[in-house]
Amino acid sequence: MAIMSSRLIRHQICKEELKKLGAKVLDIQGIMFYVKFILNDNVKLSYIYHLNPDNTYFLERIKPYSMAIGDYDNEEDIVDTIRVDLEQFKNAMNSKNFVNFIEIDNKISKLVRIFEDLYLYYNIETEDLDTLKDGVYNVLEIIKDIKSHSDRVYYKKDPDMLKDDINF
C-alpha cells in the first residue's frame, strides 16, 4: 500500500482549494503546477508555482502579464496569495479602464526585456544610463502622484509595493 507524504496530502488539499475558486490545476511531474482561471472571454488569469530544492515554493503570474510574485514557505500561502490576486483582478475588471491597465502592464513587462537586451548586447555609456535612470524615477513619481489623488477600491490587503514611502 502506498503511503502519501504529508507534503502530497497538503498539496492535494491546496489543489482542491484552488479548484473551489474556479481554477483548472495542471500538475507537471509533481514539482511544477499550472493554475488557470478564465474570468471571461477576454481575461485569463494564470500562475505557475514550483517546488524549490529547499522545499519552498516560487510563484509567478503568467497571464494576463508575467510577474514574479515571490517565494513562499508552503502551498497554503500560495493559495491565499492567489485567492487575493483573483479577487483583486475580479474587482479591477469592473473598471472601465481595465483593458488599458493590462495593455500598459504588458508594455512595462516588455520594456524590462528590452532594457535587458540593451545592457546584455551593447556597451552603454554612463550618461545614457543616467538618462534612463531619470526616466524611471519620473515614471515612479507619476505613479505616486496618481495614487495620491485616486480613490482606493480594495481594502482587504495593503499593497505590497505601492506605499507612501516607496523609493527606488
Kinemage of the C-alpha trace (Angstrom):
@kinemage 1
@onewidth
@group {chain A} dominant
@subgroup {mainchain}
@vectorlist {calphas} color= white
{ca met a 1} P 0.000 0.000 0.000
{ca ala a 2} L 1.332 3.415 -0.960
{ca ile a 3} L 1.683 5.945 1.779
{ca met a 4} L 1.223 9.593 0.806
{ca ser a 5} L 3.645 12.044 2.316
{ca ser a 6} L 2.294 14.970 4.300
{ca arg a 7} L 3.546 17.270 1.516
{ca leu a 8} L 1.495 15.386 -1.076
{ca ile a 9} L -1.574 15.431 1.151
{ca arg a 10} L -1.183 19.181 1.773
{ca his a 11} L -0.686 19.735 -1.939
{ca gln a 12} L -3.847 17.778 -2.761
{ca ile a 13} L -5.801 19.911 -0.286
{ca cys a 14} L -4.374 23.091 -1.835
{ca lys a 15} L -5.253 21.913 -5.346
{ca glu a 16} L -8.819 21.308 -4.167
{ca glu a 17} L -8.950 24.823 -2.658
{ca leu a 18} L -7.790 26.317 -5.976
{ca lys a 19} L -10.401 24.287 -7.855
{ca lys a 20} L -13.091 25.614 -5.487
{ca leu a 21} L -12.006 29.113 -6.552
{ca gly a 22} L -12.672 28.075 -10.166
{ca ala a 23} L -9.155 27.120 -11.254
{ca lys a 24} L -8.006 24.369 -13.503
{ca val a 25} L -4.813 22.948 -11.946
{ca leu a 26} L -2.266 21.030 -14.006
{ca asp a 27} L 0.387 19.056 -12.131
{ca ile a 28} L 3.682 18.824 -14.061
{ca gln a 29} L 5.772 15.951 -12.696
{ca gly a 30} L 4.933 16.780 -9.089
{ca ile a 31} L 7.246 19.790 -8.842
{ca met a 32} L 5.616 22.411 -11.083
{ca phe a 33} L 1.973 23.404 -11.078
{ca tyr a 34} L -0.016 25.443 -13.591
{ca val a 35} L -3.130 27.206 -12.283
{ca lys a 36} L -5.571 28.764 -14.728
{ca phe a 37} L -8.717 30.850 -14.274
{ca ile a 38} L -10.974 32.015 -17.082
{ca leu a 39} L -12.607 35.191 -15.794
{ca asn a 40} L -14.405 35.980 -19.053
{ca asp a 41} L -13.904 35.558 -22.798
{ca asn a 42} L -11.102 38.140 -22.819
{ca val a 43} L -9.440 37.719 -19.435
{ca lys a 44} L -7.492 34.682 -18.325
{ca leu a 45} L -5.516 34.629 -15.108
{ca ser a 46} L -2.730 32.030 -14.926
{ca tyr a 47} L 0.014 31.169 -12.479
{ca ile a 48} L 2.916 28.788 -12.260
{ca tyr a 49} L 4.416 27.710 -8.980
{ca his a 50} L 7.121 25.187 -8.386
{ca leu a 51} L 8.845 23.379 -5.587
{ca asn a 52} L 12.347 24.704 -4.938
{ca pro a 53} L 15.212 22.439 -3.819
{ca asp a 54} L 14.849 23.804 -0.257
{ca asn a 55} L 11.148 22.769 -0.147
{ca thr a 56} L 9.886 26.327 -0.537
{ca tyr a 57} L 7.747 27.438 -3.465
{ca phe a 58} L 8.173 30.116 -6.106
{ca leu a 59} L 5.004 31.708 -7.537
{ca glu a 60} L 4.719 33.625 -10.790
{ca arg a 61} L 1.689 35.105 -12.534
{ca ile a 62} L 1.979 34.449 -16.258
{ca lys a 63} L -1.319 35.874 -17.559
{ca pro a 64} L -2.599 38.444 -18.309
{ca tyr a 65} L 1.040 39.574 -17.963
{ca ser a 66} L 4.116 37.977 -16.496
{ca met a 67} L 5.163 38.917 -12.978
{ca ala a 68} L 7.246 37.148 -10.373
{ca ile a 69} L 5.202 37.198 -7.171
{ca gly a 70} L 7.615 35.608 -4.736
{ca asp a 71} L 8.819 32.733 -2.610
{ca tyr a 72} L 6.573 31.007 -0.089
{ca asp a 73} L 7.215 28.519 2.684
{ca asn a 74} L 4.143 26.428 1.951
{ca glu a 75} L 1.378 25.853 -0.544
{ca glu a 76} L -1.270 27.255 1.769
{ca asp a 77} L 0.371 30.679 1.434
{ca ile a 78} L 0.309 30.270 -2.345
{ca val a 79} L -3.416 29.503 -2.274
{ca asp a 80} L -4.039 32.559 -0.068
{ca thr a 81} L -1.981 34.769 -2.387
{ca ile a 82} L -3.775 33.505 -5.493
{ca arg a 83} L -7.155 33.926 -3.759
{ca val a 84} L -6.416 37.609 -3.036
{ca asp a 85} L -4.941 38.178 -6.506
{ca leu a 86} L -8.017 36.623 -8.136
{ca glu a 87} L -10.315 38.784 -6.019
{ca gln a 88} L -8.317 41.898 -6.920
{ca phe a 89} L -8.464 41.115 -10.643
{ca lys a 90} L -12.208 40.487 -10.487
{ca asn a 91} L -12.570 43.839 -8.738
{ca ala a 92} L -10.268 45.601 -11.240
{ca met a 93} L -12.301 44.209 -14.139
{ca asn a 94} L -15.135 46.478 -13.003
{ca ser a 95} L -13.084 49.482 -14.086
{ca lys a 96} L -13.809 50.963 -17.488
{ca asn a 97} L -10.014 51.307 -17.805
{ca phe a 98} L -9.178 47.644 -17.159
{ca val a 99} L -8.113 46.910 -20.758
{ca asn a 100} L -5.821 49.956 -20.675
{ca phe a 101} L -4.262 48.790 -17.377
{ca ile a 102} L -3.465 45.390 -18.859
{ca glu a 103} L -2.057 46.969 -22.020
{ca ile a 104} L 0.214 49.285 -20.014
{ca asp a 105} L 1.353 46.455 -17.762
{ca asn a 106} L 2.206 44.316 -20.784
{ca lys a 107} L 4.227 47.187 -22.230
{ca ile a 108} L 6.078 47.652 -18.935
{ca ser a 109} L 6.877 43.932 -18.861
{ca lys a 110} L 8.127 44.158 -22.438
{ca leu a 111} L 10.163 47.239 -21.506
{ca val a 112} L 12.034 45.224 -18.866
{ca arg a 113} L 13.025 42.672 -21.506
{ca ile a 114} L 14.047 45.422 -23.951
{ca phe a 115} L 16.209 47.048 -21.274
{ca glu a 116} L 17.813 43.686 -20.538
{ca asp a 117} L 18.651 43.275 -24.227
{ca leu a 118} L 20.164 46.756 -24.175
{ca tyr a 119} L 22.689 46.020 -21.451
{ca leu a 120} L 23.383 42.424 -22.446
{ca tyr a 121} L 24.108 43.249 -26.082
{ca tyr a 122} L 25.506 46.782 -26.007
{ca asn a 123} L 28.133 48.819 -24.196
{ca ile a 124} L 26.112 51.650 -22.681
{ca glu a 125} L 27.622 54.990 -21.698
{ca thr a 126} L 27.171 56.223 -18.129
{ca glu a 127} L 25.345 59.336 -19.361
{ca asp a 128} L 22.820 57.176 -21.202
{ca leu a 129} L 22.230 55.098 -18.084
{ca asp a 130} L 21.701 58.292 -16.122
{ca thr a 131} L 19.082 59.350 -18.697
{ca leu a 132} L 17.298 56.005 -18.302
{ca lys a 133} L 17.504 56.216 -14.512
{ca asp a 134} L 15.944 59.701 -14.581
{ca gly a 135} L 13.146 58.371 -16.795
{ca val a 136} L 12.426 55.545 -14.352
{ca tyr a 137} L 12.312 57.992 -11.436
{ca asn a 138} L 9.924 60.198 -13.420
{ca val a 139} L 7.575 57.255 -14.018
{ca leu a 140} L 7.697 56.394 -10.312
{ca glu a 141} L 6.837 59.999 -9.414
{ca ile a 142} L 3.902 59.920 -11.857
{ca ile a 143} L 2.632 56.697 -10.253
{ca lys a 144} L 2.964 58.194 -6.754
{ca asp a 145} L 1.120 61.335 -7.877
{ca ile a 146} L -1.705 59.318 -9.459
{ca lys a 147} L -2.013 57.257 -6.263
{ca ser a 148} L -2.241 60.409 -4.150
{ca his a 149} L -5.334 61.686 -5.979
{ca ser a 150} L -7.062 58.367 -6.724
{ca asp a 151} L -9.745 56.627 -4.662
{ca arg a 152} L -8.709 53.329 -3.124
{ca val a 153} L -11.033 50.473 -4.132
{ca tyr a 154} L -9.534 47.408 -2.399
{ca tyr a 155} L -9.021 47.242 1.369
{ca lys a 156} L -8.725 43.571 2.344
{ca lys a 157} L -4.957 43.750 1.914
{ca asp a 158} L -2.463 46.588 1.722
{ca pro a 159} L -0.349 46.993 -1.398
{ca asp a 160} L 2.912 45.051 -1.358
{ca met a 161} L 4.980 47.719 -3.082
{ca leu a 162} L 2.978 50.932 -3.535
{ca lys a 163} L 3.457 52.545 -0.163
{ca asp a 164} L 3.688 56.212 0.805
{ca asp a 165} L 7.425 55.922 1.388
{ca ile a 166} L 8.212 53.918 -1.759
{ca asn a 167} L 11.637 54.579 -3.122
{ca phe a 168} L 13.893 53.168 -5.809
